[in-house]
Amino acid sequence: MKTLNIYDELKSNSYPGRGIVIGKSADGKSAVTAYFIMGRSVNSRNRVFTETEDGIKTEAADPSKLSDPHLIIYSPVRVLGNKTIVTNGDQTDTIYELMDKQQTFEQSLRTREYEDDAPNYTPRISGIMHVENGAYNYAMSILKSADGNPDCCERFTYTYTNPLDGVGHFIHTYMGDGNPLPSFEGEPKKVEIPNDIEEFTGKLWEALNEDNKVSLFVRYIDIASGKAVSKVINKYSK
């Protein structure tokens, strides 16, 4: 698979929706993830990422403008022991709770399906990073309708063991703008990951469509020590 420039990928798509990147820094020292949200409606754009003890949650930038919290208020990032969970919805909590009961990432997601936002049936995209004793692996998942037909939920899981230095994978909800919105197709895209969190955060934010971008979260986890550093950018203020 060709390795893509993620900034060019984002610049070429005005509405990828929500997106997850997971990989390893070029120097091989950091496990890296990024998560962004975008919005077309006032309700979707009226959000900020707020940092929590172990990750982030979405909140209304202006609570008086919040018309429907369903599907837009959730915890995208949570940490369970040496595992970091990143998703585009409240399945973060499903994964956290069921893995805490010794179920696997894949088993946890069998209890969920695409979002109930007809006619889009937005895919649920999820990722999990496992950093332990200097070792690192990750997995990504997408739950989607069958080409817009809600009668079938298609489930795909991709696992990456001993990931390569400087390589990550990028999955997002939509192929582009439209009505209904066209769901992501294919396996996660292979992209380049730099060493520096400031560089990665800044260039990702710059590459996202100015009108539609809402919030961005980036985390670098030192594989040797497990220590994490995070960055958050919000377009709107609370």
C-alpha angles and dihedrals in degrees: 000000000000116000109236133206102245094205091057089046091055095044090054094055119060093192118026086151111210120358141192126200121187127173147102130289119253092253091053093236102106137056104217135201135171130185127186137180130204133186143199100184128064089246093053094045093048093085144104134188111242118194117239131190093278106013140332142300131200118242135177111266088210111021091198090065096049105115101167125011091188110118095356105067112066144108109272095184130039133158123223109186107298093348126093116203120203123181144151096239150012090304083091086078092044091054092044095049098043096042087051084059091053098262119135128249090254094046091051092054093050086076091061138056139184119314120280095238102120132223091026099045088195113216120248107232121192140173137188129198122200117197116174135151093345094311126113137189135154144192135204131201139192126193111193144160119259099267090315096319107123093198089085128046112203115206124199128177124186122193127196117196119190091358118213123258114264094011129113140162127238127203127173138176105246136038087215144308121317147115108286095022112242113239123237114274132206132008124318113291118249110237140173120260121201128212099241122076092201092054094046094047094046096047094045092052092047091050096053116095109272096222098045106034116106113165142354132199125189128181131184116194118196103233094208098050105018091232113148133209120192138191129197129192122186124187091205129044127229 
